[in-house]
Amino acid sequence: LRHDNNWDNLPGAKPQAMVYAALVASKTHYFITYSGYHARDWEAICLGLTTVCHEGDMESVTLVVRRDSTGSGFGQPVLLITAAHGRLSAWSNTGDGVNQKQSKVDGAYDFADASGATRSATYADATPHVRIYVQERGHGPIACRAAESPPLLGWFGFLEGVRCEQGAPWDPGFFKGSGLTMRFARGAADAYAPSFDGAKASARYDLISTFDSLWQWRGDIGDHKLLRQSDAMTYAGARGVPFALSQPIGARFDVDQFINDSSTGLLPWADKMTGSQQGDMFLDPAYAFNEAFAFSHAFSLEYDYHPYLPAAVKP
């Protein structure tokens, strides 16, 4: 948890493929935030004079799922938010009932089943998994369907091009034929192996609870601790109590690697959407998403599961 030596200690650490996962549920929707941590955000040559290379990176995606009215515990994805290099992008498919309000929808996303077969829409014969492309070295996530929109490439700085696994009609395949296809496997995360470098391969990832880990360390702020003092935030949500915290929480990792250490990973509760306060996207997502987008189906602002702010739960 002393973060400012993670870059140095990465070699030989044999990290496993783990993704932080957080769930908050309103009476009509699930808000699921997936966050990837990387000890190094890097390029082939890291001089440390710009923000291209920095210690400690974290990029998140948030999936909004319309809950099944039967109470099955499942639902239909309707909106995907990707946070890459400080820019939020929104993705939704035709028929999902999400329209522009204060934020625009940038494009569509697609799905894969357990076998890896891809579809441009959900389907009843298999559990749909939304496909995400994660950039090498810089780790920026984006919807796989972004590959069909070349003008996006320059803006996001994905110099090698946005690529997902080969086979989809809009997707020419991995850059230079290499890349990892990551699939969820509970309790079976793969450790890094040198054979993954420069290869086209498959690997398994597992989930770790954001609440049981990062959230418990939100106050670990200061020099040689997990989170940087200069970026600590006091959450005061747009709706006020109970959507507020009295104690500061960390927003970025504490780093000490390069001359220019201004850039470092953003914790999942530190993002901000148009129309709401910093932190609302994670801690009051129903409000934040309702302010940013127009939903044509029922959309409740009351929660029935919220471990981060239990006082916000309505019976």
Secondary structure, DSSP 8 states (H G I E B T S, - for coil): --GGGHHHH-TT---B-EEEEEEEEESSEEEEEEEEEEEEE--SS--SSSTTSEEEEEEEEEEEEEE-TT--S-EEEEEEEEEETTEEEEE--TTS-EEESSS---B---EE-TT--EESS--TTS--EE-EEE-TTT--EEEGGGGG-THHHHHHT-TT-----TTSTT---SGGG-EEEEEE-TT---B--GGGTTSEEEEEEEEEETTTTGGGGTT-BSTTSSB-GGG-B--B-TT-TTSB-SS-B--BB---SSS------B-GGG---TTS-TTHHHHSHHHHHHHHEEESS-----EEE-SSSGGGB--
